[in-house]
Amino acid sequence: MADIEPYESALDSLPGAHPYPRTSRYHDAEIGIHRRPDGTEVRYTKRRLLPPLDEENTTPHTVGAGERPDLLGQRFLGDPGQWWRIADANPVLDPRELTDEAGRVIGIPLAGGFPRGDRRV
């Protein structure tokens, strides 16, 4: 897999190669096409379905004062832009809910993330 990574990184920088970079939460989302009455096609990203919540794929973390989703992404996943993986692992509508209350216990996804199989809304 290490041989593929530089190739994928190069593709991420080419316009039109991927609608979203592979680190984006929308990378695996299906792209739909809407056809206007005049025949013009408009591409859009279909609803992104979340993986099923599974405590076996997470480790608990007690939120401390001043923590933010992006800081947790950096600390646990090595990239502040991966905060969305933590949000996906917890039943929250707004990612700020993850850290708005010190002492709250949230799930941090384990390395390797979630299975790509069955997903839920």
N, CA, C and O atoms as a printed pandas DataFrame, in Angstrom:
     atom_number atom_name residue_name chain_id  residue_number  x_coord  y_coord  z_coord
0              1         N          MET        A               1    0.819   -1.195    0.000
1              2        CA          MET        A               1    0.000    0.000    0.000
2              3         C          MET        A               1    0.863    1.259    0.000
3              4         O          MET        A               1    0.449    2.291   -0.528
4              5         N          ALA        A               2    2.041    1.187    0.578
5              6        CA          ALA        A               2    2.925    2.348    0.605
6              7         C          ALA        A               2    3.286    2.791   -0.806
7              8         O          ALA        A               2    3.528    3.975   -1.038
8              9         N          ASP        A               3    3.326    1.847   -1.761
9             10        CA          ASP        A               3    3.641    2.201   -3.143
10            11         C          ASP        A               3    2.514    2.991   -3.795
11            12         O          ASP        A               3    2.758    3.767   -4.719
12            13         N          ILE        A               4    1.286    2.802   -3.327
13            14        CA          ILE        A               4    0.125    3.474   -3.914
14            15         C          ILE        A               4    0.003    4.903   -3.395
15            16         O          ILE        A               4   -0.452    5.788   -4.119
16            17         N          GLU        A               5    0.406    5.133   -2.151
17            18        CA          GLU        A               5    0.208    6.432   -1.536
18            19         C          GLU        A               5    0.765    7.607   -2.333
19            20         O          GLU        A               5    0.034    8.575   -2.542
20            21         N          PRO        A               6    2.014    7.580   -2.791
21            22        CA          PRO        A               6    2.503    8.724   -3.585
22            23         C          PRO        A               6    1.673    8.921   -4.855
23            24         O          PRO        A               6    1.433   10.052   -5.276
24            25         N          TYR        A               7    1.245    7.834   -5.451
25            26        CA          TYR        A               7    0.407    7.907   -6.648
26            27         C          TYR        A               7   -0.911    8.600   -6.338
27            28         O          TYR        A               7   -1.345    9.481   -7.081
28            29         N          GLU        A               8   -1.561    8.192   -5.218
29            30        CA          GLU        A               8   -2.826    8.817   -4.836
30            31         C          GLU        A               8   -2.635   10.275   -4.477
31            32         O          GLU        A               8   -3.475   11.110   -4.813
32            33         N          SER        A               9   -1.536   10.597   -3.793
33            34        CA          SER        A               9   -1.272   11.987   -3.444
34            35         C          SER        A               9   -1.104   12.834   -4.700
35            36         O          SER        A               9   -1.571   13.972   -4.746
36            37         N          ALA        A              10   -0.449   12.293   -5.708
37            38        CA          ALA        A              10   -0.277   13.021   -6.966
38            39         C          ALA        A              10   -1.625   13.234   -7.642
39            40         O          ALA        A              10   -1.879   14.301   -8.202
40            41         N          LEU        A              11   -2.493   12.219   -7.592
41            42        CA          LEU        A              11   -3.815   12.357   -8.209
42            43         C          LEU        A              11   -4.660   13.411   -7.508
43            44         O          LEU        A              11   -5.459   14.099   -8.143
44            45         N          ASP        A              12   -4.480   13.534   -6.190
45            46        CA          ASP        A              12   -5.256   14.528   -5.443
46            47         C          ASP        A              12   -5.005   15.941   -5.947
47            48         O          ASP        A              12   -5.882   16.797   -5.834
48            49         N          SER        A              13   -3.839   16.199   -6.495
49            50        CA          SER        A              13   -3.520   17.550   -6.942
50            51         C          SER        A              13   -3.942   17.821   -8.392
51            52         O          SER        A              13   -3.841   18.958   -8.855
52            53         N          LEU        A              14   -4.410   16.801   -9.111
53            54        CA          LEU        A              14   -4.849   16.994  -10.495
54            55         C          LEU        A              14   -6.321   17.375  -10.542
55            56         O          LEU        A              14   -7.154   16.663   -9.982
56            57         N          PRO        A              15   -6.658   18.474  -11.192
57            58        CA          PRO        A              15   -8.062   18.852  -11.294
58            59         C          PRO        A              15   -8.862   17.774  -12.018
59            60         O          PRO        A              15   -8.461   17.296  -13.079
60            61         N          GLY        A              16   -9.995   17.399  -11.433
61            62        CA          GLY        A              16  -10.880   16.418  -12.055
62            63         C          GLY        A              16  -10.517   14.972  -11.781
63            64         O          GLY        A              16  -11.295   14.077  -12.109
64            65         N          ALA        A              17   -9.335   14.709  -11.176
65            66        CA          ALA        A              17   -8.950   13.327  -10.896
66            67         C          ALA        A              17   -9.839   12.735   -9.808
67            68         O          ALA        A              17  -10.266   11.586   -9.920
68            69         N          HIS        A              18  -10.118   13.491   -8.777
69            70        CA          HIS        A              18  -11.020   13.110   -7.697
70            71         C          HIS        A              18  -11.854   14.348   -7.378
71            72         O          HIS        A              18  -11.320   15.457   -7.343
72            73         N          PRO        A              19  -13.157   14.176   -7.145
73            74        CA          PRO        A              19  -13.916   15.361   -6.740
74            75         C          PRO        A              19  -13.451   15.888   -5.383
75            76         O          PRO        A              19  -13.508   17.091   -5.124
76            77         N          TYR        A              20  -12.987   14.976   -4.514
77            78        CA          TYR        A              20  -12.503   15.357   -3.187
78            79         C          TYR        A              20  -11.204   14.602   -2.915
79            80         O          TYR        A              20  -11.036   13.479   -3.392
80            81         N          PRO        A              21  -10.287   15.195   -2.162
81            82        CA          PRO        A              21   -9.061   14.475   -1.826
82            83         C          PRO        A              21   -9.377   13.252   -0.975
83            84         O          PRO        A              21  -10.422   13.208   -0.324
84            85         N          ARG        A              22   -8.494   12.262   -0.969
85            86        CA          ARG        A              22   -8.772   11.014   -0.257
86            87         C          ARG        A              22   -8.865   11.201    1.244
87            88         O          ARG        A              22   -9.373   10.314    1.931
88            89         N          THR        A              23   -8.398   12.313    1.783
89            90        CA          THR        A              23   -8.516   12.580    3.218
90            91         C          THR        A              23   -9.839   13.259    3.563
91            92         O          THR        A              23  -10.135   13.456    4.741
92            93         N          SER        A              24  -10.630   13.616    2.569
93            94        CA          SER        A              24  -11.900   14.297    2.802
94            95         C          SER        A              24  -12.980   13.317    3.225
95            96         O          SER        A              24  -12.988   12.159    2.807
96            97         N          ARG        A              25  -13.891   13.795    4.060
97            98        CA          ARG        A              25  -15.018   12.953    4.462
98            99         C          ARG        A              25  -15.926   12.649    3.286
99           100         O          ARG        A              25  -16.736   11.726    3.368
100          101         N          TYR        A              26  -15.821   13.386    2.207
101          102        CA          TYR        A              26  -16.679   13.169    1.044
102          103         C          TYR        A              26  -16.017   12.342   -0.052
103          104         O          TYR        A              26  -16.618   12.125   -1.104
104          105         N          HIS        A              27  -14.785   11.874    0.177
105          106        CA          HIS        A              27  -14.057   11.137   -0.854
106          107         C          HIS        A              27  -14.840    9.935   -1.375
107          108         O          HIS        A              27  -14.869    9.689   -2.580
108          109         N          ASP        A              28  -15.477    9.184   -0.470
109          110        CA          ASP        A              28  -16.189    7.975   -0.879
110          111         C          ASP        A              28  -17.671    8.212   -1.164
111          112         O          ASP        A              28  -18.396    7.276   -1.502
112          113         N          ALA        A              29  -18.122    9.458   -1.028
113          114        CA          ALA        A              29  -19.525    9.759   -1.304
114          115         C          ALA        A              29  -19.801    9.633   -2.803
115          116         O          ALA        A              29  -18.965    9.975   -3.639
116          117         N          GLU        A              30  -20.972    9.143   -3.108
117          118        CA          GLU        A              30  -21.352    8.968   -4.521
118          119         C          GLU        A              30  -21.651   10.328   -5.160
119          120         O          GLU        A              30  -22.255   11.202   -4.538
120          121         N          ILE        A              31  -21.224   10.483   -6.386
121          122        CA          ILE        A              31  -21.488   11.711   -7.135
122          123         C          ILE        A              31  -22.694   11.460   -8.038
123          124         O          ILE        A              31  -22.712   10.516   -8.827
124          125         N          GLY        A              32  -23.695   12.319   -7.906
125          126        CA          GLY        A              32  -24.895   12.205   -8.732
126          127         C          GLY        A              32  -24.871   13.232   -9.860
127          128         O          GLY        A              32  -24.086   14.180   -9.847
128          129         N          ILE        A              33  -25.731   13.022  -10.811
129          130        CA          ILE        A              33  -25.859   13.964  -11.924
130          131         C          ILE        A              33  -27.321   14.343  -12.064
131          132         O          ILE        A              33  -28.190   13.487  -12.230
132          133         N          HIS        A              34  -27.574   15.641  -11.993
133          134        CA          HIS        A              34  -28.919   16.177  -12.208
134          135         C          HIS        A              34  -28.959   16.781  -13.613
135          136         O          HIS        A              34  -28.089   17.568  -13.986
136          137         N          ARG        A              35  -29.951   16.411  -14.366
137          138        CA          ARG        A              35  -30.089   16.954  -15.721
138          139         C          ARG        A              35  -31.189   18.016  -15.708
139          140         O          ARG        A              35  -32.346   17.730  -15.400
140          141         N          ARG        A              36  -30.807   19.234  -16.045
141          142        CA          ARG        A              36  -31.763   20.340  -16.117
142          143         C          ARG        A              36  -32.641   20.183  -17.348
143          144         O          ARG        A              36  -32.294   19.434  -18.262
144          145         N          PRO        A              37  -33.776   20.878  -17.387
145          146        CA          PRO        A              37  -34.670   20.779  -18.549
146          147         C          PRO        A              37  -33.986   21.106  -19.878
147          148         O          PRO        A              37  -34.381   20.590  -20.924
148          149         N          ASP        A              38  -32.954   21.968  -19.835
149          150        CA          ASP        A              38  -32.248   22.311  -21.080
150          151         C          ASP        A              38  -31.177   21.284  -21.450
151          152         O          ASP        A              38  -30.477   21.451  -22.448
152          153         N          GLY        A              39  -31.046   20.209  -20.640
153          154        CA          GLY        A              39  -30.076   19.159  -20.927
154          155         C          GLY        A              39  -28.741   19.332  -20.233
155          156         O          GLY        A              39  -27.900   18.434  -20.277
156          157         N          THR        A              40  -28.531   20.477  -19.591
157          158        CA          THR        A              40  -27.287   20.716  -18.875
158          159         C          THR        A              40  -27.186   19.761  -17.689
159          160         O          THR        A              40  -28.141   19.585  -16.933
160          161         N          GLU        A              41  -26.019   19.153  -17.542
161          162        CA          GLU        A              41  -25.788   18.256  -16.412
162          163         C          GLU        A              41  -25.116   19.012  -15.276
163          164         O          GLU        A              41  -24.163   19.762  -15.489
164          165         N          VAL        A              42  -25.623   18.806  -14.072
165          166        CA          VAL        A              42  -25.040   19.398  -12.872
166          167         C          VAL        A              42  -24.651   18.250  -11.944
167          168         O          VAL        A              42  -25.493   17.448  -11.540
168          169         N          ARG        A              43  -23.370   18.187  -11.617
169          170        CA          ARG        A              43  -22.894   17.137  -10.704
170          171         C          ARG        A              43  -23.057   17.608   -9.265
171          172         O          ARG        A              43  -22.880   18.787   -8.959
172          173         N          TYR        A              44  -23.398   16.664   -8.383
173          174        CA          TYR        A              44  -23.545   16.977   -6.972
174          175         C          TYR        A              44  -23.132   15.766   -6.146
175          176         O          TYR        A              44  -23.120   14.636   -6.635
176          177         N          THR        A              45  -22.802   16.015   -4.913
177          178        CA          THR        A              45  -22.430   14.941   -4.003
178          179         C          THR        A              45  -23.682   14.445   -3.309
179          180         O          THR        A              45  -24.409   15.215   -2.682
180          181         N          LYS        A              46  -23.924   13.138   -3.430
181          182        CA          LYS        A              46  -25.086   12.548   -2.774
182          183         C          LYS        A              46  -24.839   12.467   -1.270
183          184         O          LYS        A              46  -23.720   12.668   -0.798
184          185         N          ARG        A              47  -25.881   12.177   -0.547
185          186        CA          ARG        A              47  -25.810   12.087    0.904
186          187         C          ARG        A              47  -24.704   11.126    1.329
187          188         O          ARG        A              47  -24.586   10.013    0.815
188          189         N          ARG        A              48  -23.914   11.581    2.263
189          190        CA          ARG        A              48  -22.842   10.752    2.815
190          191         C          ARG        A              48  -23.399    9.981    3.993
191          192         O          ARG        A              48  -23.869   10.571    4.966
192          193         N          LEU        A              49  -23.347    8.661    3.905
193          194        CA          LEU        A              49  -23.869    7.831    4.968
194          195         C          LEU        A              49  -22.765    7.511    5.973
195          196         O          LEU        A              49  -21.621    7.247    5.603
196          197         N          LEU        A              50  -23.129    7.542    7.230
197          198        CA          LEU        A              50  -22.161    7.284    8.285
198          199         C          LEU        A              50  -22.001    5.793    8.526
199          200         O          LEU        A              50  -22.934    5.018    8.314
200          201         N          PRO        A              51  -20.814    5.395    8.970
201          202        CA          PRO        A              51  -20.624    3.992    9.323
202          203         C          PRO        A              51  -21.425    3.683   10.583
203          204         O          PRO        A              51  -21.739    4.594   11.349
204          205         N          PRO        A              52  -21.760    2.417   10.811
205          206        CA          PRO        A              52  -22.466    2.089   12.053
206          207         C          PRO        A              52  -21.566    2.374   13.250
207          208         O          PRO        A              52  -20.355    2.163   13.187
208          209         N          LEU        A              53  -22.163    2.857   14.345
209          210        CA          LEU        A              53  -21.383    3.089   15.557
210          211         C          LEU        A              53  -20.980    1.733   16.119
211          212         O          LEU        A              53  -21.826    0.856   16.298
212          213         N          ASP        A              54  -19.717    1.561   16.394
213          214        CA          ASP        A              54  -19.207    0.295   16.878
214          215         C          ASP        A              54  -18.096    0.590   17.871
215          216         O          ASP        A              54  -17.016    1.037   17.486
216          217         N          GLU        A              55  -18.359    0.340   19.148
217          218        CA          GLU        A              55  -17.383    0.656   20.183
218          219         C          GLU        A              55  -16.095   -0.141   20.031
219          220         O          GLU        A              55  -15.066    0.247   20.585
220          221         N          GLU        A              56  -16.126   -1.251   19.290
221          222        CA          GLU        A              56  -14.915   -2.034   19.083
222          223         C          GLU        A              56  -13.915   -1.287   18.193
223          224         O          GLU        A              56  -12.723   -1.595   18.211
224          225         N          ASN        A              57  -14.384   -0.317   17.424
225          226        CA          ASN        A              57  -13.521    0.450   16.521
226          227         C          ASN        A              57  -13.082    1.775   17.119
227          228         O          ASN        A              57  -12.472    2.596   16.433
228          229         N          THR        A              58  -13.389    1.992   18.399
229          230        CA          THR        A              58  -13.019    3.254   19.041
230          231         C          THR        A              58  -12.363    2.983   20.390
231          232         O          THR        A              58  -12.485    1.902   20.966
232          233         N          THR        A              59  -11.666    4.005   20.869
233          234        CA          THR        A              59  -11.112    3.985   22.224
234          235         C          THR        A              59  -11.691    5.196   22.945
235          236         O          THR        A              59  -11.793    6.267   22.347
236          237         N          PRO        A              60  -12.071    5.056   24.214
237          238        CA          PRO        A              60  -12.690    6.185   24.918
238          239         C          PRO        A              60  -11.677    7.285   25.254
239          240         O          PRO        A              60  -10.508    7.017   25.530
240          241         N          HIS        A              61  -12.158    8.514   25.221
241          242        CA          HIS        A              61  -11.346    9.680   25.592
242          243         C          HIS        A              61  -12.224   10.614   26.404
243          244         O          HIS        A              61  -13.336   10.945   25.993
244          245         N          THR        A              62  -11.723   11.040   27.562
245          246        CA          THR        A              62  -12.439   12.013   28.381
246          247         C          THR        A              62  -11.992   13.405   27.958
247          248         O          THR        A              62  -10.808   13.736   28.022
248          249         N          VAL        A              63  -12.947   14.209   27.528
249          250        CA          VAL        A              63  -12.671   15.552   27.019
250          251         C          VAL        A              63  -12.192   16.455   28.147
251          252         O          VAL        A              63  -12.798   16.517   29.216
252          253         N          GLY        A              64  -11.096   17.149   27.886
253          254        CA          GLY        A              64  -10.557   18.114   28.839
254          255         C          GLY        A              64  -10.972   19.528   28.469
255          256         O          GLY        A              64  -11.409   19.787   27.347
256          257         N          ALA        A              65  -10.832   20.434   29.417
257          258        CA          ALA        A              65  -11.177   21.836   29.177
258          259         C          ALA        A              65  -10.319   22.389   28.043
259          260         O          ALA        A              65   -9.109   22.163   28.011
260          261         N          GLY        A              66  -10.931   23.100   27.132
261          262        CA          GLY        A              66  -10.218   23.754   26.043
262          263         C          GLY        A              66   -9.943   22.880   24.835
263          264         O          GLY        A              66   -9.374   23.359   23.854
264          265         N          GLU        A              67  -10.329   21.612   24.874
265          266        CA          GLU        A              67  -10.109   20.759   23.706
266          267         C          GLU        A              67  -11.107   21.117   22.610
267          268         O          GLU        A              67  -12.223   21.563   22.879
268          269         N          ARG        A              68  -10.676   20.908   21.370
269          270        CA          ARG        A              68  -11.514   21.165   20.201
270          271         C          ARG        A              68  -11.407   19.958   19.276
271          272         O          ARG        A              68  -10.428   19.214   19.337
272          273         N          PRO        A              69  -12.408   19.758   18.419
273          274        CA          PRO        A              69  -12.347   18.623   17.490
274          275         C          PRO        A              69  -11.085   18.603   16.633
275          276         O          PRO        A              69  -10.512   17.537   16.408
276          277         N          ASP        A              70  -10.641   19.773   16.149
277          278        CA          ASP        A              70   -9.443   19.787   15.309
278          279         C          ASP        A              70   -8.190   19.417   16.098
279          280         O          ASP        A              70   -7.294   18.759   15.568
280          281         N          LEU        A              71   -8.123   19.834   17.354
281          282        CA          LEU        A              71   -6.980   19.477   18.189
282          283         C          LEU        A              71   -6.967   17.974   18.472
283          284         O          LEU        A              71   -5.904   17.355   18.515
284          285         N          LEU        A              72   -8.141   17.397   18.663
285          286        CA          LEU        A              72   -8.227   15.948   18.865
286          287         C          LEU        A              72   -7.822   15.203   17.596
287          288         O          LEU        A              72   -7.169   14.161   17.657
288          289         N          GLY        A              73   -8.217   15.748   16.448
289          290        CA          GLY        A              73   -7.816   15.145   15.179
290          291         C          GLY        A              73   -6.307   15.114   15.035
291          292         O          GLY        A              73   -5.739   14.111   14.604
292          293         N          GLN        A              74   -5.654   16.212   15.397
293          294        CA          GLN        A              74   -4.192   16.270   15.339
294          295         C          GLN        A              74   -3.572   15.299   16.328
295          296         O          GLN        A              74   -2.653   14.554   15.988
296          297         N          ARG        A              75   -4.073   15.311   17.544
297          298        CA          ARG        A              75   -3.489   14.482   18.607
298          299         C          ARG        A              75   -3.626   12.989   18.336
299          300         O          ARG        A              75   -2.668   12.233   18.502
300          301         N          PHE        A              76   -4.811   12.566   17.921
301          302        CA          PHE        A              76   -5.066   11.134   17.794
302          303         C          PHE        A              76   -4.908   10.588   16.377
303          304         O          PHE        A              76   -4.596    9.412   16.196
304          305         N          LEU        A              77   -5.124   11.439   15.372
305          306        CA          LEU        A              77   -5.097   10.963   13.995
306          307         C          LEU        A              77   -3.971   11.588   13.174
307          308         O          LEU        A              77   -3.765   11.230   12.014
308          309         N          GLY        A              78   -3.243   12.526   13.788
309          310        CA          GLY        A              78   -2.090   13.114   13.116
310          311         C          GLY        A              78   -2.424   14.184   12.097
311          312         O          GLY        A              78   -1.552   14.619   11.345
312          313         N          ASP        A              79   -3.690   14.619   12.063
313          314        CA          ASP        A              79   -4.107   15.627   11.082
314          315         C          ASP        A              79   -5.333   16.349   11.625
315          316         O          ASP        A              79   -6.366   15.713   11.839
316          317         N          PRO        A              80   -5.251   17.660   11.856
317          318        CA          PRO        A              80   -6.404   18.374   12.403
318          319         C          PRO        A              80   -7.621   18.318   11.478
319          320         O          PRO        A              80   -8.756   18.444   11.939
320          321         N          GLY        A              81   -7.392   18.131   10.187
321          322        CA          GLY        A              81   -8.491   18.040    9.225
322          323         C          GLY        A              81   -9.267   16.739    9.309
323          324         O          GLY        A              81  -10.285   16.582    8.634
324          325         N          GLN        A              82   -8.800   15.803   10.129
325          326        CA          GLN        A              82   -9.488   14.522   10.279
326          327         C          GLN        A              82  -10.452   14.505   11.467
327          328         O          GLN        A              82  -10.898   13.437   11.886
328          329         N          TRP        A              83  -10.775   15.672   12.007
329          330        CA          TRP        A              83  -11.737   15.778   13.106
330          331         C          TRP        A              83  -13.055   15.092   12.763
331          332         O          TRP        A              83  -13.747   14.589   13.648
332          333         N          TRP        A              84  -13.397   15.073   11.488
333          334        CA          TRP        A              84  -14.677   14.497   11.069
334          335         C          TRP        A              84  -14.746   13.007   11.361
335          336         O          TRP        A              84  -15.838   12.473   11.553
336          337         N          ARG        A              85  -13.610   12.322   11.399
337          338        CA          ARG        A              85  -13.617   10.894   11.746
338          339         C          ARG        A              85  -14.069   10.697   13.197
339          340         O          ARG        A              85  -14.780    9.744   13.516
340          341         N          ILE        A              86  -13.646   11.610   14.057
341          342        CA          ILE        A              86  -14.067   11.550   15.459
342          343         C          ILE        A              86  -15.553   11.876   15.554
343          344         O          ILE        A              86  -16.287   11.224   16.297
344          345         N          ALA        A              87  -15.996   12.882   14.805
345          346        CA          ALA        A              87  -17.425   13.223   14.811
346          347         C          ALA        A              87  -18.261   12.050   14.309
347          348         O          ALA        A              87  -19.326   11.772   14.861
348          349         N          ASP        A              88  -17.797   11.362   13.276
349          350        CA          ASP        A              88  -18.532   10.211   12.749
350          351         C          ASP        A              88  -18.634    9.079   13.766
351          352         O          ASP        A              88  -19.598    8.314   13.751
352          353         N          ALA        A              89  -17.648    8.971   14.643
353          354        CA          ALA        A              89  -17.611    7.884   15.622
354          355         C          ALA        A              89  -18.510    8.149   16.828
355          356         O          ALA        A              89  -18.653    7.290   17.698
356          357         N          ASN        A              90  -19.108    9.325   16.880
357          358        CA          ASN        A              90  -19.936    9.707   18.020
358          359         C          ASN        A              90  -21.284   10.220   17.527
359          360         O          ASN        A              90  -21.361   10.836   16.464
360          361         N          PRO        A              91  -22.340    9.974   18.284
361          362        CA          PRO        A              91  -23.676   10.411   17.840
362          363         C          PRO        A              91  -23.926   11.895   18.113
363          364         O          PRO        A              91  -24.677   12.245   19.024
364          365         N          VAL        A              92  -23.293   12.765   17.319
365          366        CA          VAL        A              92  -23.494   14.211   17.455
366          367         C          VAL        A              92  -23.915   14.790   16.105
367          368         O          VAL        A              92  -23.505   14.300   15.053
368          369         N          LEU        A              93  -24.726   15.824   16.149
369          370        CA          LEU        A              93  -25.106   16.521   14.925
370          371         C          LEU        A              93  -24.104   17.620   14.589
371          372         O          LEU        A              93  -23.808   17.869   13.421
372          373         N          ASP        A              94  -23.587   18.271   15.624
373          374        CA          ASP        A              94  -22.645   19.373   15.462
374          375         C          ASP        A              94  -21.323   18.944   16.090
375          376         O          ASP        A              94  -21.303   18.578   17.265
376          377         N          PRO        A              95  -20.213   18.977   15.339
377          378        CA          PRO        A              95  -18.942   18.515   15.906
378          379         C          PRO        A              95  -18.511   19.260   17.162
379          380         O          PRO        A              95  -17.736   18.730   17.958
380          381         N          ARG        A              96  -18.998   20.475   17.348
381          382        CA          ARG        A              96  -18.644   21.222   18.561
382          383         C          ARG        A              96  -19.196   20.544   19.814
383          384         O          ARG        A              96  -18.688   20.753   20.916
384          385         N          GLU        A              97  -20.248   19.725   19.635
385          386        CA          GLU        A              97  -20.812   18.983   20.770
386          387         C          GLU        A              97  -19.798   18.010   21.358
387          388         O          GLU        A              97  -19.893   17.648   22.531
388          389         N          LEU        A              98  -18.834   17.587   20.555
389          390        CA          LEU        A              98  -17.833   16.634   21.036
390          391         C          LEU        A              98  -17.051   17.180   22.219
391          392         O          LEU        A              98  -16.733   16.443   23.152
392          393         N          THR        A              99  -16.742   18.465   22.181
393          394        CA          THR        A              99  -15.831   19.045   23.162
394          395         C          THR        A              99  -16.441   20.188   23.968
395          396         O          THR        A              99  -15.724   20.849   24.719
396          397         N          ASP        A             100  -17.746   20.442   23.834
397          398        CA          ASP        A             100  -18.321   21.589   24.541
398          399         C          ASP        A             100  -18.489   21.361   26.041
399          400         O          ASP        A             100  -18.782   22.299   26.782
400          401         N          GLU        A             101  -18.308   20.128   26.487
401          402        CA          GLU        A             101  -18.474   19.814   27.904
402          403         C          GLU        A             101  -17.281   18.998   28.403
403          404         O          GLU        A             101  -17.133   17.823   28.067
404          405         N          ALA        A             102  -16.430   19.642   29.214
405          406        CA          ALA        A             102  -15.294   18.915   29.798
406          407         C          ALA        A             102  -15.826   17.767   30.644
407          408         O          ALA        A             102  -16.819   17.909   31.357
408          409         N          GLY        A             103  -15.147   16.629   30.552
409          410        CA          GLY        A             103  -15.563   15.447   31.299
410          411         C          GLY        A             103  -16.389   14.472   30.480
411          412         O          GLY        A             103  -16.587   13.328   30.887
412          413         N          ARG        A             104  -16.869   14.917   29.330
413          414        CA          ARG        A             104  -17.638   14.029   28.462
414          415         C          ARG        A             104  -16.708   12.947   27.906
415          416         O          ARG        A             104  -15.557   13.226   27.570
416          417         N          VAL        A             105  -17.207   11.725   27.810
417          418        CA          VAL        A             105  -16.425   10.634   27.245
418          419         C          VAL        A             105  -16.889   10.423   25.798
419          420         O          VAL        A             105  -18.067   10.183   25.535
420          421         N          ILE        A             106  -15.934   10.519   24.874
421          422        CA          ILE        A             106  -16.228   10.315   23.452
422          423         C          ILE        A             106  -15.378    9.162   22.927
423          424         O          ILE        A             106  -14.394    8.764   23.551
424          425         N          GLY        A             107  -15.763    8.643   21.793
425          426        CA          GLY        A             107  -14.997    7.579   21.155
426          427         C          GLY        A             107  -14.047    8.153   20.121
427          428         O          GLY        A             107  -14.436    8.982   19.298
428          429         N          ILE        A             108  -12.811    7.713   20.166
429          430        CA          ILE        A             108  -11.807    8.103   19.179
430          431         C          ILE        A             108  -11.598    6.902   18.266
431          432         O          ILE        A             108  -11.265    5.820   18.751
432          433         N          PRO        A             109  -11.785    7.060   16.957
433          434        CA          PRO        A             109  -11.607    5.910   16.066
434          435         C          PRO        A             109  -10.173    5.387   16.099
435          436         O          PRO        A             109   -9.213    6.154   16.163
436          437         N          LEU        A             110  -10.058    4.080   16.053
437          438        CA          LEU        A             110   -8.751    3.440   16.040
438          439         C          LEU        A             110   -8.094    3.650   14.688
439          440         O          LEU        A             110   -8.774    3.944   13.705
440          441         N          ALA        A             111   -6.793    3.502   14.632
441          442        CA          ALA        A             111   -6.069    3.605   13.365
442          443         C          ALA        A             111   -6.681    2.626   12.375
443          444         O          ALA        A             111   -7.032    1.503   12.736
444          445         N          GLY        A             112   -6.803    3.047   11.155
445          446        CA          GLY        A             112   -7.432    2.204   10.133
446          447         C          GLY        A             112   -8.873    2.586    9.901
447          448         O          GLY        A             112   -9.476    2.187    8.905
448          449         N          GLY        A             113   -9.434    3.368   10.829
449          450        CA          GLY        A             113  -10.782    3.882   10.639
450          451         C          GLY        A             113  -11.856    2.839   10.704
451          452         O          GLY        A             113  -11.743    1.845   11.421
452          453         N          PHE        A             114  -12.902    3.075    9.944
453          454        CA          PHE        A             114  -14.083    2.235    9.952
454          455         C          PHE        A             114  -14.092    1.329    8.738
455          456         O          PHE        A             114  -13.476    1.644    7.720
456          457         N          PRO        A             115  -14.791    0.198    8.838
457          458        CA          PRO        A             115  -14.933   -0.643    7.663
458          459         C          PRO        A             115  -15.707    0.088    6.582
459          460         O          PRO        A             115  -16.553    0.927    6.891
460          461         N          ARG        A             116  -15.438   -0.210    5.337
461          462        CA          ARG        A             116  -16.106    0.466    4.230
462          463         C          ARG        A             116  -17.379   -0.255    3.800
463          464         O          ARG        A             116  -17.998    0.132    2.808
464          465         N          GLY        A             117  -17.776   -1.280    4.517
465          466        CA          GLY        A             117  -18.952   -2.070    4.142
466          467         C          GLY        A             117  -20.245   -1.348    4.445
467          468         O          GLY        A             117  -20.445   -0.209    4.023
468          469         N          ASP        A             118  -21.120   -2.008    5.174
469          470        CA          ASP        A             118  -22.444   -1.453    5.476
470          471         C          ASP        A             118  -22.321   -0.119    6.179
471          472         O          ASP        A             118  -21.476    0.070    7.055
472          473         N          ARG        A             119  -23.177    0.797    5.779
473          474        CA          ARG        A             119  -23.218    2.122    6.398
474          475         C          ARG        A             119  -24.655    2.477    6.687
475          476         O          ARG        A             119  -25.578    1.908    6.105
476          477         N          ARG        A             120  -24.843    3.430    7.598
477          478        CA          ARG        A             120  -26.194    3.858    7.946
478          479         C          ARG        A             120  -26.336    5.351    7.707
479          480         O          ARG        A             120  -25.350    6.066    7.529
480          481         N          VAL        A             121  -27.580    5.807    7.706
481          482        CA          VAL        A             121  -27.848    7.234    7.531
482          483         C          VAL        A             121  -27.554    7.948    8.821
483          484         O          VAL        A             121  -27.711    9.166    8.901
